[in-house]
Amino acid sequence: MEIKLHANATTTPRIRRYLQQSEKSDRELAAELGISVTTVRRWRHRDRVSDGQTTPKTIYKAMRQEQVVLVNALRDATGAPLDDLLLLVNEVLGIVVSRATLNRYLKPATPRRQRASLQGKKALKSGMLPNHLALYHLPLSLHMDDGGEHHLFWAREPMSGWCFARLYAGISPQRVVVWLDELLETCPADIQSIETNISDRICPQLKTHLATRGMSCQITGTIPGWVPVTIPLNEIVPRLNSESASELLIRLCECYNRGKTQKKLGDCTPQDFLEALRRMD
């Protein structure tokens, strides 16, 4: 019987059965077979050896304009390649589209993304280190069903793409400081500098607070204007019918940071990539 494997498959059914039956550790098997630890763990916890069906049962060939704006913003914010973006859109947001449909709705890369700095192993070879964070504040004017004014705070480590975001109904200097401290405690990199559009008007003590932690801070860009969202969020993001926007945002970051290995990161997730570098210091 002919067995069809996914185009990107790194294992055969025989290897998968071997993984399921072996008593060796995950790392021993990964080294022996020349595959990632993530792949070993994935197949060790499955009963079958055949590839699963990756095509959703219901595929939408069209997206709302608000969904198009969202997925393009998500691509720009994370720097995620198409396959990783598809995983986030399908599995986390619940917007079920095919790879071809998603690709059709993505806008050409912005000049900023085209000039993006090196990432992963290429960045390391050039002498770069993951010691910088980019922080963003975006005020949102949501539909009344979603509570009106909210504030999105988003951070990204450029070399790995590691991200951290929170959504708040209100804002104050203390709120920003609390978010910043949570971010720095969570980030697996040794951060030394910050670049942000969070102005002194929003948080006057931002630079001073970072200086006490031995970090420099550069405020760039203009104060962002309110972004209107005129329809309920659950009409844009189906997953919000079963969980809150704050919970979904946290899960989105966790999925990107820990969920899928990337070749440019040496077959590591962003979280594992940064943790490995931190251990080498």
Secondary structure as GFF3:
##gff-version 3
##sequence-region A 1 281
A	DSSP	alpha_helix	13	21	.	.	.	ID=ss1
A	DSSP	alpha_helix	26	33	.	.	.	ID=ss2
A	DSSP	alpha_helix	37	44	.	.	.	ID=ss3
A	DSSP	alpha_helix	65	78	.	.	.	ID=ss4
A	DSSP	alpha_helix	82	87	.	.	.	ID=ss5
A	DSSP	pi_helix	88	92	.	.	.	ID=ss6
A	DSSP	alpha_helix	99	105	.	.	.	ID=ss7
A	DSSP	alpha_helix	111	114	.	.	.	ID=ss8
A	DSSP	alpha_helix	120	125	.	.	.	ID=ss9
A	DSSP	beta_strand	132	141	.	.	.	ID=ss10
A	DSSP	three_ten_helix	144	146	.	.	.	ID=ss11
A	DSSP	beta_strand	149	156	.	.	.	ID=ss12
A	DSSP	beta_strand	163	168	.	.	.	ID=ss13
A	DSSP	alpha_helix	173	186	.	.	.	ID=ss14
A	DSSP	beta_strand	193	196	.	.	.	ID=ss15
A	DSSP	alpha_helix	206	211	.	.	.	ID=ss16
A	DSSP	beta_strand	216	219	.	.	.	ID=ss17
A	DSSP	beta_strand	227	228	.	.	.	ID=ss18
A	DSSP	three_ten_helix	233	235	.	.	.	ID=ss19
A	DSSP	three_ten_helix	238	241	.	.	.	ID=ss20
A	DSSP	alpha_helix	245	258	.	.	.	ID=ss21
A	DSSP	three_ten_helix	263	265	.	.	.	ID=ss22
A	DSSP	alpha_helix	270	280	.	.	.	ID=ss23
###
